[in-house]
């Protein structure tokens, strides 16, 4: 497992897959073991407090700290996030190039290891894993992230990304070529004018091309 993680780390560094995302969503954080602290932040770096229903609004990245007497100074530790099925009592996931949405490496201090920005490349139900010499099982489940059912604004095809494919779907809907369900209509109205038109498709295209980092409906 350690060798596999090192390979993934090298591949992601070389291909730029660790580029910071502009995504944000409402989600809950769970399955955090003793000794681990996971703190959500907005894209602007503001720490988020949980709402009454246990979700964190507009979270974009996390800080993570693991404290343990088994962790010695100078050890190498890897944190990663991977897409997961959280429908059952135990998270189900497989670490592959397609499912991996974040990975990074750091050196531990005596008694703890910390990551300032665990910043996933896309928002989806996922596991946060920690790998290193202090753990008998590698990687260790450090927590789970469950995205709210409202999903990602602009993501009408439900693939947890905002791409030109979503813009094409919006254009087809605005031309009465296809139908959307109520969730898709909510996600498609990125201009927040109460309608789904070609204007929304243009906003989505600009977002997908990284020309903007938020929609009018985000404000």
BAVODREN-441587 format. One line per field, with one value per residue: residue in one letter; x, y, z of N, C-alpha, C in turn. Coordinates in Angstrom, 3 decimals. Layout:
gudren	A,...
nxx	X,...
nyy	Y,...
nzz	Z,...
caxx	X,...
cayy	Y,...
cazz	Z,...
cxx	X,...
cyy	Y,...
czz	Z,...
***
This chain:
gudren	X,X,X,X,X,X,X,X,X,X,X,X,X,X,X,X,X,X,X,X,X,X,X,X,X,X,X,X,X,X,X,X,X,X,X,X,X,X,X,X,X,X,X,X,X,X,X,X,X,X,X,X,X,X,X,X,X,X,X,X,X,X,X,X,X,X,X,X,X,X,X,X,X,X,X,X,X,X,X,X,X,X,X,X,X,X,X,X,X,X,X,X,X,X,X,X,X,X,X,X,X,X,X,X,X,X,X,X,X,X,X,X,X,X,X,X,X,X,X,X,X,X,X,X,X,X,X,X,X,X,X,X,X,X,X,X,X,X,X,X,X,X,X,X,X,X,X,X,X,X,X,X,X,X,X,X,X,X,X,X,X,X,X,X,X,X,X,X,X,X,X,X,X,X,X,X,X,X,X,X,X,X,X,X,X,X,X,X,X,X,X,X,X,X,X,X,X,X,X,X,X,X,X,X,X,X,X,X,X,X,X,X,X,X,X,X,X,X,X
nxx	0.824,1.933,3.781,2.085,0.756,2.875,3.413,1.010,1.198,3.464,2.538,0.381,1.589,3.165,1.282,-0.253,-2.586,-3.165,-4.004,-5.652,-9.127,-12.137,-14.505,-17.338,-19.435,-22.335,-21.867,-21.434,-19.230,-17.887,-17.286,-14.849,-11.989,-10.754,-8.316,-7.975,-8.504,-10.626,-11.157,-13.413,-13.216,-14.141,-13.831,-12.568,-10.981,-12.160,-12.972,-15.461,-18.424,-20.460,-23.850,-27.220,-28.173,-25.903,-24.316,-21.796,-21.702,-20.911,-18.325,-14.948,-12.338,-10.153,-8.554,-6.352,-5.435,-3.614,-3.092,-0.905,0.778,2.308,3.395,6.330,8.872,9.765,8.766,7.288,4.199,1.102,-1.791,-4.969,-7.832,-10.653,-13.222,-16.246,-18.681,-21.133,-23.462,-23.958,-23.268,-20.554,-17.950,-17.406,-14.870,-12.445,-9.106,-8.135,-6.781,-8.862,-10.711,-9.383,-9.200,-7.656,-4.308,-1.455,1.731,3.547,5.856,6.080,5.664,6.894,4.711,2.501,0.857,0.199,-1.949,-2.452,-4.111,-6.327,-7.499,-9.882,-10.197,-12.666,-16.127,-17.662,-19.240,-16.994,-13.954,-11.555,-8.244,-5.389,-2.017,0.881,3.892,3.144,0.778,-0.959,-2.571,-2.648,-4.003,-5.216,-8.587,-9.537,-11.727,-14.988,-16.669,-19.753,-21.650,-24.261,-27.662,-28.511,-26.443,-23.930,-23.852,-24.652,-23.943,-25.546,-25.626,-24.894,-22.289,-20.572,-18.968,-18.394,-18.743,-18.270,-20.072,-22.268,-23.188,-24.017,-26.166,-27.899,-28.408,-29.803,-32.030,-33.136,-33.952,-36.072,-35.555,-34.886,-35.865,-35.701,-35.352,-36.594,-34.378,-32.284,-33.155,-32.927,-30.132,-29.338,-30.121,-28.110,-27.833,-29.699,-32.256,-34.686,-35.311,-34.372,-32.165,-30.424,-28.616,-27.829,-26.373,-24.214,-22.987,-22.184,-20.367,-18.336,-17.540,-16.602,-14.396,-12.727,-12.895,-14.460,-15.054,-17.291,-20.916,-23.693,-25.795,-24.461,-23.998
nyy	-1.201,1.284,1.704,1.977,4.349,6.170,6.126,7.190,9.738,10.852,10.842,12.623,15.021,15.536,15.843,17.922,17.587,18.407,20.958,23.769,23.679,25.435,24.802,24.538,23.333,22.262,20.062,17.154,16.054,13.048,9.960,10.359,9.442,9.035,11.379,12.572,15.567,17.317,20.146,22.145,24.615,27.638,28.649,31.040,30.841,30.921,29.617,27.137,26.734,24.065,23.610,23.350,20.939,19.497,19.903,21.570,24.688,25.652,24.524,24.096,23.193,21.405,21.392,19.121,17.287,14.839,13.354,11.424,9.199,7.424,8.595,9.788,12.358,13.592,11.594,10.329,11.146,10.548,12.078,11.471,11.768,10.005,9.035,7.630,5.146,5.888,4.858,2.659,1.147,1.034,2.735,2.341,1.939,2.244,2.736,4.384,5.849,7.282,7.552,8.919,12.019,13.803,14.143,14.301,14.903,15.021,15.915,14.577,15.956,15.573,13.454,14.299,14.912,17.139,18.656,21.487,22.279,20.309,19.822,18.981,17.917,17.733,17.730,15.289,12.424,11.050,9.532,10.382,9.671,8.518,7.825,6.244,5.503,5.103,3.749,0.690,-0.318,0.547,2.616,4.656,5.207,8.442,10.053,10.879,12.472,13.711,14.839,17.234,16.597,18.497,19.034,20.072,23.307,23.976,21.470,19.540,17.012,15.340,14.364,15.222,17.320,20.462,21.046,21.490,19.691,19.865,22.414,21.927,20.219,21.969,23.796,22.128,21.566,24.140,24.468,22.819,20.155,18.127,16.894,18.099,17.044,18.208,18.718,18.990,21.290,23.160,23.148,24.011,26.649,28.830,31.524,32.555,33.610,32.464,30.985,28.557,28.987,29.721,31.536,30.622,28.413,29.666,30.880,28.571,27.451,29.406,29.109,26.463,26.822,28.127,30.886,32.304,32.119,31.697,31.582,33.818,32.966,32.097,34.239
nzz	0.000,0.807,-1.238,-3.437,-2.768,-2.880,-5.611,-6.650,-5.518,-6.804,-9.462,-9.333,-8.584,-10.814,-12.825,-12.040,-10.545,-8.015,-7.927,-6.556,-5.958,-6.957,-5.914,-3.694,-1.086,0.819,3.459,5.573,8.166,9.284,11.187,12.512,14.157,17.584,18.620,16.190,14.429,12.348,10.502,8.815,6.158,4.422,0.934,1.094,3.281,5.792,8.909,9.514,11.384,12.581,11.513,12.885,11.903,11.630,9.417,7.425,6.019,2.699,2.579,1.524,1.851,4.184,7.397,8.967,11.794,13.457,16.496,18.448,20.652,19.328,17.155,15.874,15.610,12.375,10.727,7.690,6.334,4.667,3.410,2.022,-0.118,-1.247,-3.517,-2.236,-1.279,0.864,1.795,3.395,6.657,6.852,5.212,1.714,-0.559,-3.210,-3.940,-6.654,-9.668,-10.790,-8.695,-6.739,-5.167,-3.813,-2.631,-0.539,1.043,4.131,6.795,10.069,13.417,16.802,18.260,16.746,13.570,10.924,8.484,6.624,4.470,3.117,0.183,-1.858,-5.310,-6.461,-5.451,-3.602,-2.075,0.177,1.515,4.021,4.350,6.173,6.028,7.296,9.248,11.901,12.087,12.343,10.389,7.027,4.580,7.398,8.342,8.578,8.527,7.130,4.385,3.654,1.103,0.828,-0.269,-2.062,-3.750,-6.187,-7.419,-10.753,-11.627,-13.476,-14.593,-12.604,-11.943,-10.094,-10.878,-12.567,-15.807,-19.416,-20.396,-18.720,-19.398,-22.028,-21.560,-20.264,-22.309,-24.098,-22.547,-22.317,-24.896,-25.031,-25.616,-23.908,-20.631,-17.247,-13.835,-10.604,-8.971,-10.822,-12.162,-10.121,-9.737,-12.239,-12.581,-12.407,-12.687,-11.074,-11.616,-11.580,-13.793,-16.325,-18.759,-21.887,-21.006,-18.493,-19.293,-20.522,-18.301,-16.936,-18.752,-18.675,-16.027,-16.075,-17.666,-16.008,-15.949,-14.264,-10.699,-9.244,-9.229,-10.060,-8.410,-6.182,-4.588
caxx	0.000,2.795,4.369,1.022,0.521,3.991,3.230,-0.063,1.697,4.332,1.726,-0.442,2.457,3.621,0.168,-0.942,-3.913,-3.351,-4.393,-6.771,-10.430,-12.970,-15.788,-17.758,-20.738,-22.737,-21.556,-21.185,-17.990,-18.151,-16.352,-13.545,-11.554,-10.114,-6.986,-7.986,-9.336,-10.843,-11.842,-13.761,-13.045,-14.663,-12.800,-11.886,-10.161,-12.902,-13.361,-16.911,-19.056,-21.538,-25.210,-27.996,-28.327,-24.600,-23.591,-20.975,-22.105,-19.902,-16.961,-14.129,-11.168,-10.090,-7.282,-6.394,-4.363,-3.690,-2.190,-0.726,2.088,3.034,3.963,7.621,9.266,10.503,8.145,6.597,2.786,0.337,-3.233,-5.627,-9.284,-11.110,-14.669,-16.688,-20.097,-21.398,-24.856,-24.039,-22.677,-19.104,-17.611,-16.880,-14.071,-11.271,-8.189,-7.671,-6.482,-10.122,-11.435,-8.564,-9.496,-6.622,-3.220,-0.319,2.658,4.220,6.691,5.437,6.345,6.806,3.368,1.399,1.081,-0.839,-2.089,-3.181,-5.132,-6.749,-8.334,-10.248,-10.336,-14.097,-16.937,-18.418,-19.108,-15.605,-13.238,-10.259,-7.383,-4.067,-1.072,2.186,4.516,2.591,-0.482,-0.831,-3.245,-2.387,-4.146,-6.213,-9.739,-9.501,-13.030,-15.776,-17.355,-20.997,-22.161,-25.710,-28.384,-28.687,-25.382,-23.072,-24.510,-24.139,-23.712,-26.849,-25.524,-24.649,-21.008,-19.803,-18.091,-19.059,-17.994,-19.015,-21.171,-23.424,-23.684,-24.719,-27.455,-28.742,-28.839,-30.821,-33.244,-33.718,-34.548,-37.151,-35.157,-34.852,-36.513,-34.939,-36.129,-36.573,-33.017,-31.513,-33.583,-32.326,-28.697,-29.095,-30.412,-26.932,-27.987,-30.621,-33.356,-35.909,-35.518,-33.207,-32.065,-29.081,-27.767,-27.237,-25.364,-23.033,-22.320,-21.551,-19.189,-17.301,-17.045,-15.837,-13.143,-11.999,-12.961,-15.084,-14.949,-18.581,-22.088,-24.540,-26.589,-23.618,-23.931
cayy	0.000,2.467,1.888,2.476,5.744,6.959,6.233,8.158,11.058,11.313,11.083,13.808,16.190,15.761,16.203,19.102,17.248,18.960,22.351,24.091,23.749,26.573,24.274,24.586,22.701,21.923,18.655,16.768,15.321,12.014,8.837,10.889,8.690,9.765,11.866,13.245,16.764,17.786,21.435,22.661,26.037,28.114,28.909,32.260,30.565,31.161,28.383,26.984,26.046,23.191,24.074,22.494,19.603,18.832,20.171,22.777,25.364,26.200,24.058,23.880,22.397,21.007,21.157,17.827,17.008,13.555,13.322,10.074,8.920,6.540,9.398,10.382,13.461,13.261,10.540,10.764,10.775,10.889,12.210,11.394,11.659,9.184,8.870,6.488,4.878,6.054,4.480,1.628,1.464,1.125,3.320,1.431,2.711,1.639,3.809,4.312,7.168,7.966,7.838,9.761,13.435,14.616,13.434,15.144,14.285,15.952,15.322,14.688,16.444,14.604,13.279,14.735,15.229,18.096,19.120,22.747,22.368,19.120,20.565,18.011,18.435,17.798,17.473,14.048,11.616,10.603,9.204,11.007,8.591,8.931,6.719,6.537,4.402,4.916,3.019,-0.739,-0.502,1.668,3.854,4.704,6.064,9.612,10.697,10.820,13.703,13.405,16.059,17.344,16.125,19.573,18.861,21.155,24.226,23.848,20.057,18.986,15.589,14.622,13.659,15.922,18.307,21.419,20.993,21.886,18.742,20.420,23.522,21.344,19.725,23.135,24.298,21.206,21.771,25.442,24.319,21.833,18.872,17.160,17.338,18.054,16.896,19.427,18.945,19.507,22.666,23.977,23.266,24.644,28.081,29.433,32.978,32.862,34.458,31.677,30.290,27.865,29.467,29.662,32.390,29.746,27.593,30.510,30.991,27.286,27.349,30.292,28.481,25.276,27.291,28.856,32.331,32.810,31.133,31.526,31.959,34.816,32.313,31.880,35.476
cazz	0.000,0.847,-2.569,-4.298,-2.427,-3.397,-7.052,-6.861,-5.146,-7.889,-10.653,-9.139,-8.601,-12.179,-13.706,-11.526,-10.044,-6.684,-8.071,-5.683,-6.589,-6.577,-5.522,-2.302,-0.931,2.171,3.699,6.957,8.412,10.278,11.361,12.908,15.334,18.674,18.293,14.892,14.334,10.983,10.566,7.480,5.860,3.151,-0.060,1.517,4.456,7.032,9.586,9.520,12.496,12.135,11.721,13.775,11.325,11.575,8.175,7.337,4.783,1.783,2.852,0.331,2.216,5.589,8.075,9.645,12.743,14.155,17.647,18.976,21.222,18.414,16.078,16.217,14.735,11.162,9.936,6.481,6.371,3.472,3.540,0.728,-0.167,-2.359,-3.608,-1.447,-1.092,2.287,2.028,4.430,7.956,6.659,3.909,0.698,-1.508,-3.820,-4.312,-8.033,-10.222,-11.038,-7.455,-5.871,-5.394,-3.171,-1.958,-0.212,1.988,5.025,7.839,11.373,14.600,17.881,18.802,15.894,12.168,10.542,7.110,6.679,3.435,2.386,-0.755,-2.907,-6.670,-6.750,-4.273,-3.685,-0.870,0.135,2.739,4.255,4.818,6.627,5.948,7.881,9.973,13.245,12.041,12.042,9.105,6.131,5.339,8.464,8.077,9.448,8.504,5.898,3.988,2.948,0.484,0.957,-1.443,-3.038,-4.719,-6.646,-8.333,-12.115,-11.955,-13.808,-14.946,-11.352,-11.907,-9.063,-11.510,-13.440,-17.056,-20.611,-20.582,-18.010,-20.214,-23.162,-21.064,-19.999,-23.616,-24.628,-21.745,-22.663,-26.223,-24.876,-26.199,-22.813,-19.407,-16.004,-12.606,-9.795,-8.501,-11.948,-12.408,-9.070,-10.002,-13.531,-12.525,-11.775,-12.737,-9.973,-12.073,-11.530,-15.061,-16.878,-20.139,-22.469,-20.174,-17.475,-19.969,-20.716,-17.002,-16.631,-19.617,-18.137,-14.797,-16.457,-18.271,-14.949,-16.170,-13.042,-9.627,-8.611,-10.019,-9.401,-7.360,-5.001,-3.799
cxx	0.862,3.384,3.337,0.782,1.633,3.863,2.158,0.425,2.550,3.524,0.953,0.395,2.849,2.504,-0.621,-2.305,-4.181,-3.677,-5.640,-8.048,-11.161,-14.333,-16.062,-19.144,-21.048,-22.512,-21.373,-19.893,-18.244,-17.063,-14.942,-13.095,-10.932,-8.696,-6.894,-8.939,-9.400,-11.681,-12.137,-13.556,-13.755,-13.500,-11.989,-11.051,-10.837,-13.321,-14.881,-17.359,-20.223,-22.901,-25.954,-28.153,-26.993,-23.816,-22.785,-21.263,-20.892,-18.481,-16.237,-12.892,-11.142,-8.661,-7.430,-5.182,-4.623,-2.648,-2.129,0.676,2.931,3.733,5.252,7.978,10.017,9.924,7.423,5.162,2.088,-1.137,-3.832,-7.129,-9.660,-12.622,-15.082,-18.205,-20.366,-22.815,-25.009,-23.392,-21.169,-18.806,-17.001,-16.137,-12.941,-10.378,-7.664,-7.362,-7.757,-10.826,-10.681,-8.810,-8.542,-5.559,-2.082,0.499,3.293,5.035,6.047,6.322,6.240,5.368,2.224,1.848,-0.081,-0.768,-2.966,-4.326,-5.307,-7.850,-8.726,-10.458,-11.786,-14.855,-17.804,-18.344,-17.745,-15.096,-11.959,-9.391,-6.011,-3.158,0.269,2.647,3.907,1.350,-0.263,-1.540,-3.008,-3.273,-5.219,-7.353,-9.746,-10.835,-13.733,-16.415,-18.578,-21.589,-23.685,-26.391,-28.596,-27.612,-24.686,-23.799,-23.838,-23.950,-25.039,-26.797,-25.056,-23.368,-20.028,-18.756,-18.946,-18.221,-18.864,-20.178,-22.434,-24.037,-24.486,-26.099,-28.419,-29.263,-29.953,-32.130,-33.936,-34.380,-35.665,-36.843,-35.099,-35.589,-35.550,-35.884,-35.935,-35.174,-32.155,-31.876,-32.954,-30.840,-28.409,-29.287,-29.288,-26.995,-28.970,-31.727,-34.675,-36.232,-34.241,-33.156,-30.635,-28.106,-27.082,-26.148,-24.081,-22.259,-21.558,-20.302,-18.042,-16.692,-16.154,-14.475,-12.294,-11.923,-13.640,-14.946,-16.223,-19.686,-22.841,-25.363,-25.798,-23.625,-25.176
cyy	1.256,2.752,2.469,3.954,6.636,7.160,7.265,9.567,11.642,11.672,12.382,15.075,16.540,16.260,17.390,18.827,17.830,20.455,22.631,24.253,25.011,26.111,24.506,23.964,22.537,20.426,18.415,15.975,14.310,10.967,9.307,10.182,9.589,10.159,12.600,14.437,17.202,19.057,21.931,24.169,26.372,28.356,30.159,32.072,30.826,29.828,28.328,26.240,25.212,23.812,23.075,21.074,18.886,19.046,21.460,23.435,25.873,25.749,23.747,23.043,22.190,21.127,19.852,17.686,15.662,13.553,11.909,9.930,8.023,7.310,10.063,11.463,12.940,12.139,11.111,10.236,11.307,10.991,12.135,11.345,10.858,9.097,7.599,6.363,4.901,5.637,3.447,2.073,1.622,1.725,2.280,2.260,1.847,2.774,3.554,5.727,7.970,8.373,8.784,11.237,14.353,13.693,14.416,14.454,15.359,15.180,15.581,15.398,15.370,14.589,13.715,14.936,16.092,18.421,20.371,22.806,21.041,19.600,19.659,18.664,18.485,17.364,16.245,13.363,10.945,10.206,10.032,9.964,9.139,7.707,7.137,5.417,4.140,4.020,1.570,-1.083,0.741,1.576,3.734,5.620,7.216,10.351,10.487,12.178,13.300,14.712,16.059,16.993,17.220,19.543,20.149,22.005,24.148,22.418,19.376,17.511,14.725,13.804,14.334,16.879,19.288,21.542,21.474,20.936,19.223,21.567,23.000,20.827,20.878,23.734,23.423,21.364,23.077,25.422,23.278,20.495,17.766,17.749,17.232,17.730,18.154,19.753,19.530,20.953,23.599,24.199,24.059,26.155,28.812,30.952,33.479,33.817,33.697,30.935,29.549,28.187,29.298,30.546,31.567,28.877,28.392,30.687,29.704,27.079,28.206,29.708,27.285,25.645,28.092,30.359,33.042,31.732,31.004,31.992,33.098,34.232,32.018,33.089,35.669
czz	0.000,-0.522,-3.532,-4.042,-2.947,-4.893,-7.374,-6.583,-6.259,-9.128,-10.511,-9.137,-10.032,-13.086,-13.200,-10.963,-8.663,-6.749,-7.248,-6.482,-6.155,-6.095,-4.044,-2.208,0.543,2.366,5.184,7.028,9.521,10.338,11.708,14.188,16.400,18.266,16.986,14.955,12.876,11.055,9.157,7.382,4.561,2.199,0.284,2.780,5.783,7.634,9.738,10.771,11.969,12.430,12.610,13.228,11.131,10.306,8.295,5.993,4.013,2.104,1.551,0.641,3.728,6.110,8.847,10.560,13.403,15.266,18.208,19.535,20.343,17.285,16.559,15.209,13.513,10.333,8.730,6.497,5.130,3.847,2.142,0.907,-1.403,-2.334,-2.881,-1.488,0.406,2.656,3.136,5.726,7.877,5.285,2.970,-0.336,-2.055,-4.295,-5.723,-8.500,-10.447,-9.747,-6.539,-6.186,-4.637,-2.586,-1.707,0.879,2.865,6.054,9.201,12.386,15.680,18.419,17.917,14.451,11.708,9.057,7.135,5.683,2.717,1.455,-1.933,-4.260,-7.128,-5.501,-4.491,-2.334,-0.899,1.512,2.794,4.933,5.190,6.669,6.529,8.787,11.341,13.260,11.646,10.743,8.269,4.901,6.425,8.048,9.076,9.467,7.184,5.652,3.169,2.422,0.558,-0.355,-2.479,-4.107,-5.113,-7.670,-9.707,-12.573,-12.255,-14.195,-13.781,-11.364,-10.950,-9.643,-12.310,-14.705,-18.216,-20.890,-19.876,-18.810,-21.408,-22.749,-20.812,-21.310,-24.206,-23.869,-22.142,-24.038,-26.234,-25.545,-25.157,-21.616,-18.239,-14.850,-11.759,-9.288,-9.609,-12.256,-11.376,-9.321,-11.269,-13.486,-11.794,-11.789,-11.688,-10.391,-12.118,-12.804,-15.442,-18.366,-20.650,-21.697,-19.075,-18.084,-20.187,-19.408,-16.668,-17.476,-19.096,-16.861,-15.134,-17.038,-17.284,-15.208,-15.008,-11.978,-8.807,-9.552,-9.321,-8.262,-6.102,-4.071,-2.944
***
